[in-house]
Each structure stands twice: as structure tokens, then as C-alpha cells.
Amino acid sequence: MIKKALWLKKNLYKKNIKIIDASWYLPNVNRNAYKEYKNGHIENALFFDIDKICDKKTHLPHMLPSAKKFEKEISKLGINKKDIIIIYCKEGILSSPRVWWSFYLYGHKEVYVLDGGLKAWKLAGGKLTSKKTIIESANYKCNVKKDKITDYYKLNIFLKQDNPNLTVIDARPELRFLKIEPEPRKNIGKGNIPKSINYPSTLFDIKGFLKTKTEIKKIFSKIKKNKHIVCSCGSGVAACNIAMSLNYIGKKNWSVYDGSWTEWYLNKKNYSL
């Protein structure tokens, strides 16, 4: 699940190691992740564009693509099923868990997040390059883990039934969850999913480095062990930080609500609780 920068330095040139730059920023942040990638990235790193490798048939941002589309896009990146994938982002652990979740859900066995991201790489003496990565096309195949994703309709039914074995955790910053600060997307109002609780994604790391298993277990200690946790956020990115943290401590009873608050808000006129 997690690999250290020193490990990557030692294994950087192994043929079956595929490195992914998964840097991504909210729409109200004036940064271009792809441009930054071109200006400097880990040698041989591929760029995974969260906003392009997604479901283009929906009005929602960067939703998980179909298995067929994922296979096509990942094949174009030259990644094979048996490759060891190391995912990083510039901001420590911010958007890399989203890409980790995508591969995990589609059945990739060895997929890891680089702890501390690009900062950790630099601290370990790793260098950056602006050279274009040479890609040889592959033939990627998915094996979907359907229990790792939840949609609006399924979650709505669970909440209407007041299912005692389900907890919705929202990874957004506290002030957004509490309806104090506005959402970063236009036309998306303030609010939260009914009965959800707030565990901001920043709870799980210290300056971009994932906390220890003991510390993460303590964070989740108030939630009963048998509960299924639905991970949510603004649009399905930060939710994956919760999912990855749960998986890291060995808890498998979780799923990601891909549409998250953006979808819930847009559909809120169609439900009643």
C-alpha cells in the first residue's frame, strides 16, 4: 500500500516498476498539474490525468471510468497487470490515493502510494527530469471489485432504511462540512450528506506523510468494527484518502461514494429523508 522514497530509489530502473504522477488540484486553485509534471517529474514517471481518465458521459467531475475505458487508457500508458505501480503527487498524499483506489478497484495486485510524495523523493536525494517518458503500449485487463464503490441510489436507500451497520465519513475540510465555507465548484451549495460525520483527509497524514497504523486505528476507534464505512468528500478524490487509510490498517469493510457531495447536492431534490 505504501512505499518509501528510499525503496523507490533502489528499484527505480527495474523493468516492472511503473511510476505515476497523479498530481491534481481543486478548480479554485490556480495550478496546472500537467504543466508542472512536464517541468519536472521522477524519471520515467507517467502522468495520470484524473480529469481525463474518467467517465465523460456524466456531468459530474472525474467519475470513475468504465472498466473498458480504464483498460484502454491504462494500456496507452504502457502499464501491464503484473507491473508494480508507485503513485505519487506533489502535495505529499493528496490526490495519489484517488488513483490508488482506481487501480485497486479494478483488481491491480501491486499498487502503492509513495509516502510523502515528491517532497519525500527530494528529501531522499531523488532527482527530477523534464524528459519525456517513452511509452510502449500494453494490453491491460481489469478484474472489478464491485464492493469498493457506492452510488447515489444505493446510499440513498441505505440512509432511508436507517441502516445501523453503515457510517458515511466525509473527508472535506471541517469548515466546508459545517457549511461555513463555500464549495470550490460553481453551482454546488453548502451542506453535507444526512447523518454523515466529518473526518478531514488531513487527519491521516503529517505534512504529507501517512501516520502510523496505531495512530490511524485510534482515529477510527469510535466506529464499531462491523460497520461498513462509505467514504465521501466533495467529488470523490479526498474520499480515497479515507479508503486508503482504512485499507492500510487492515479494514476491508469500506467503499467510496464516487459522486460524493457534488452528486448528492445536485440530486437532493429527488430524495426525502
C-alpha positions as CSV (number, residue, x, y, z in Angstrom):
1,M,0.0,0.0,0.0
2,I,2.8,2.4,0.9
3,K,6.3,2.6,-0.4
4,K,9.1,4.8,0.9
5,A,11.2,7.1,-1.3
6,L,14.4,5.2,-0.5
7,W,12.8,1.9,-1.7
8,L,11.9,3.6,-5.0
9,K,15.4,5.0,-5.4
10,K,16.8,1.4,-5.1
11,N,14.2,-0.1,-7.5
12,L,13.8,2.8,-9.9
13,Y,15.1,1.1,-13.0
14,K,13.5,-2.3,-12.6
15,K,11.5,-3.1,-15.8
16,N,8.3,-3.9,-14.0
17,I,8.2,-0.7,-11.9
18,K,5.8,1.9,-13.3
19,I,5.7,5.3,-11.7
20,I,2.6,7.5,-11.9
21,D,2.4,11.2,-11.2
22,A,-1.2,11.7,-10.0
23,S,-0.9,15.4,-9.1
24,W,-4.3,17.2,-9.2
25,Y,-5.7,20.4,-7.7
26,L,-9.2,21.7,-6.9
27,P,-10.7,24.0,-9.6
28,N,-10.3,27.1,-7.4
29,V,-6.5,26.6,-7.1
30,N,-4.6,28.3,-9.9
31,R,-2.2,25.4,-10.7
32,N,-1.8,23.2,-13.8
33,A,-0.7,19.7,-12.7
34,Y,0.2,18.5,-16.2
35,K,2.3,21.6,-16.9
36,E,4.1,21.1,-13.6
37,Y,4.7,17.4,-14.5
38,K,6.3,18.4,-17.8
39,N,8.5,20.8,-16.0
40,G,9.8,18.2,-13.5
41,H,8.9,14.7,-12.6
42,I,10.5,11.5,-11.4
43,E,12.4,9.7,-14.2
44,N,10.1,7.5,-16.3
45,A,7.0,8.7,-14.5
46,L,3.7,8.7,-16.4
47,F,1.1,11.3,-15.9
48,F,-2.4,10.2,-14.9
49,D,-4.9,12.9,-15.5
50,I,-7.8,12.4,-13.1
51,D,-10.0,14.8,-15.1
52,K,-9.4,13.0,-18.4
53,I,-9.2,9.3,-17.4
54,C,-12.8,9.3,-16.3
55,D,-16.4,8.9,-17.3
56,K,-17.1,11.5,-19.9
57,K,-20.8,10.6,-20.2
58,T,-21.7,12.2,-16.9
59,H,-21.9,15.9,-15.9
60,L,-20.1,15.0,-12.6
61,P,-16.4,15.7,-12.4
62,H,-13.8,12.9,-12.8
63,M,-16.0,10.0,-12.1
64,L,-14.5,6.5,-12.3
65,P,-14.4,5.4,-16.0
66,S,-15.9,2.1,-17.1
67,A,-13.7,-1.0,-17.0
68,K,-13.4,-0.9,-20.8
69,K,-12.3,2.7,-20.8
70,F,-9.9,2.2,-17.9
71,E,-8.3,-0.8,-19.8
72,K,-7.9,1.4,-22.9
73,E,-6.4,4.3,-21.1
74,I,-4.0,2.3,-18.9
75,S,-2.9,0.2,-21.9
76,K,-2.0,3.5,-23.6
77,L,0.2,4.4,-20.6
78,G,2.1,1.1,-21.1
79,I,1.1,-0.5,-17.8
80,N,0.6,-4.2,-17.5
81,K,-1.3,-6.2,-14.9
82,K,1.8,-7.6,-13.3
83,D,3.6,-4.3,-13.0
84,I,4.4,-2.8,-9.6
85,I,2.8,0.7,-9.6
86,I,4.1,3.5,-7.5
87,I,1.8,6.6,-7.4
88,Y,2.9,10.0,-6.2
89,C,1.6,13.5,-6.1
90,K,3.3,16.8,-5.5
91,E,1.4,17.6,-2.3
92,G,2.5,14.6,-0.2
93,I,-0.6,12.5,0.0
94,L,-3.4,14.4,-1.7
95,S,-4.6,13.0,-5.0
96,S,-2.4,9.9,-5.2
97,P,-5.0,7.8,-3.1
98,R,-7.6,8.5,-5.8
99,V,-5.5,6.8,-8.4
100,W,-4.6,4.1,-6.0
101,W,-8.3,3.4,-5.4
102,S,-9.0,3.3,-9.2
103,F,-6.3,0.6,-9.7
104,Y,-7.3,-1.3,-6.5
105,L,-11.0,-1.3,-7.5
106,Y,-10.0,-2.6,-11.0
107,G,-8.1,-5.5,-9.4
108,H,-4.4,-4.5,-9.7
109,K,-2.5,-6.5,-7.1
110,E,0.6,-4.4,-6.6
111,V,-0.3,-0.7,-6.4
112,Y,1.3,1.6,-3.9
113,V,1.4,5.3,-2.9
114,L,4.7,7.0,-2.4
115,D,4.7,8.2,1.2
116,G,5.4,11.9,1.3
117,G,5.1,12.2,-2.5
118,L,7.5,14.4,-4.4
119,K,8.8,16.1,-1.2
120,A,9.9,12.7,0.2
121,W,11.6,11.9,-3.1
122,K,13.6,15.1,-3.0
123,L,14.5,14.6,0.7
124,A,15.8,11.1,-0.2
125,G,18.1,12.7,-2.8
126,G,16.0,11.8,-5.8
127,K,16.3,13.9,-8.9
128,L,13.6,15.3,-11.2
129,T,13.7,15.4,-15.0
130,S,11.7,17.2,-17.7
131,K,12.5,14.4,-20.3
132,K,9.5,12.8,-21.9
133,T,8.8,9.3,-20.8
134,I,9.0,6.7,-23.5
135,I,5.8,4.5,-23.5
136,E,5.3,1.1,-25.1
137,S,1.6,0.2,-25.4
138,A,0.3,-2.7,-23.3
139,N,-2.8,-4.8,-23.0
140,Y,-4.3,-4.0,-19.6
141,K,-7.2,-6.1,-18.3
142,C,-9.5,-5.3,-15.3
143,N,-10.9,-7.5,-12.6
144,V,-13.5,-5.3,-10.9
145,K,-14.1,-5.3,-7.1
146,K,-17.7,-4.1,-7.1
147,D,-17.9,-3.8,-3.3
148,K,-15.4,-0.9,-3.3
149,I,-17.7,1.6,-4.9
150,T,-21.1,3.0,-3.8
151,D,-23.5,5.1,-6.0
152,Y,-26.1,7.7,-5.1
153,Y,-29.1,5.3,-5.4
154,K,-27.6,2.6,-3.2
155,L,-26.6,5.1,-0.5
156,N,-29.9,6.9,-0.6
157,I,-31.7,3.6,0.1
158,F,-29.4,2.7,3.0
159,L,-30.0,6.1,4.6
160,K,-33.7,5.9,4.2
161,Q,-33.6,2.5,5.8
162,D,-31.5,4.0,8.6
163,N,-29.1,1.1,8.3
164,P,-27.3,0.7,11.6
165,N,-24.3,-1.0,10.0
166,L,-23.4,1.9,7.8
167,T,-21.4,5.1,8.5
168,V,-20.8,7.8,6.0
169,I,-17.5,9.7,6.6
170,D,-16.9,13.0,4.8
171,A,-13.2,13.9,4.1
172,R,-13.8,17.6,3.3
173,P,-12.3,20.3,5.5
174,E,-14.3,20.9,8.6
175,L,-15.5,24.4,7.6
176,R,-16.9,23.1,4.3
177,F,-18.6,20.2,6.1
178,L,-20.1,22.6,8.7
179,K,-21.5,24.9,5.9
180,I,-19.3,27.8,6.9
181,E,-17.0,27.9,3.8
182,P,-18.3,27.6,0.3
183,E,-17.7,24.7,-2.1
184,P,-14.9,25.2,-4.6
185,R,-17.2,24.3,-7.6
186,K,-19.6,26.7,-9.2
187,N,-23.3,25.9,-8.6
188,I,-22.6,23.5,-5.8
189,G,-24.1,24.7,-2.5
190,K,-23.0,24.2,1.1
191,G,-24.1,21.2,3.1
192,N,-23.4,17.5,3.9
193,I,-25.0,14.1,3.4
194,P,-27.6,13.3,6.1
195,K,-26.1,11.5,9.2
196,S,-22.6,11.8,7.8
197,I,-19.6,12.5,10.1
198,N,-16.5,14.6,9.3
199,Y,-13.0,13.2,9.3
200,P,-11.0,15.7,7.2
201,S,-8.5,13.9,4.9
202,T,-5.7,15.9,6.6
203,L,-6.3,13.8,9.8
204,F,-4.4,10.8,8.3
205,D,-1.1,12.4,7.4
206,I,1.6,14.7,8.9
207,K,3.0,17.1,6.3
208,G,2.2,14.6,3.5
209,F,3.5,11.5,5.3
210,L,0.9,8.9,6.3
211,K,0.5,8.5,10.0
212,T,1.4,5.1,11.7
213,K,-1.1,2.3,11.8
214,T,-1.5,2.8,15.5
215,E,-2.4,6.5,15.0
216,I,-4.8,5.7,12.2
217,K,-6.5,3.0,14.2
218,K,-7.0,5.5,17.0
219,I,-8.8,7.9,14.6
220,F,-11.3,5.2,13.7
221,S,-11.6,3.7,17.2
222,K,-15.0,5.3,17.9
223,I,-16.6,3.4,14.9
224,K,-17.8,-0.1,15.6
225,K,-15.7,-2.8,13.8
226,N,-18.7,-4.3,12.0
227,K,-19.8,-1.1,10.4
228,H,-19.4,-0.5,6.6
229,I,-17.8,2.8,6.0
230,V,-18.8,4.8,3.0
231,C,-16.1,7.3,2.2
232,S,-17.2,10.6,0.8
233,C,-15.9,14.2,0.1
234,G,-16.6,16.9,-2.4
235,S,-16.2,15.0,-5.6
236,G,-14.6,11.6,-4.8
237,V,-10.9,12.5,-4.5
238,A,-10.2,13.1,-0.8
239,A,-12.7,10.3,0.0
240,C,-10.0,7.9,-1.3
241,N,-7.6,9.1,1.5
242,I,-10.0,7.6,4.0
243,A,-10.4,4.4,1.9
244,M,-6.6,4.0,1.7
245,S,-6.1,4.7,5.4
246,L,-8.8,2.0,6.2
247,N,-7.2,-0.5,3.9
248,Y,-3.8,0.3,5.4
249,I,-4.9,-0.8,8.9
250,G,-6.5,-3.9,7.5
251,K,-10.1,-2.8,7.5
252,K,-11.8,-4.1,4.3
253,N,-15.4,-3.1,5.0
254,W,-15.5,0.1,3.1
255,S,-16.5,1.7,-0.2
256,V,-16.1,5.0,-1.9
257,Y,-19.1,7.1,-2.9
258,D,-17.7,8.4,-6.2
259,G,-20.2,11.2,-6.7
260,S,-19.9,12.4,-3.2
261,W,-21.3,15.8,-2.1
262,T,-21.4,17.2,-5.7
263,E,-23.7,14.5,-6.9
264,W,-25.7,14.4,-3.6
265,Y,-26.3,18.1,-3.8
266,L,-27.4,18.0,-7.4
267,N,-29.8,15.2,-6.7
268,K,-31.1,16.4,-3.4
269,K,-34.5,17.5,-4.8
270,N,-35.1,13.8,-5.7
271,Y,-35.0,12.3,-2.2
272,S,-36.5,12.8,1.2
273,L,-35.3,11.5,4.5
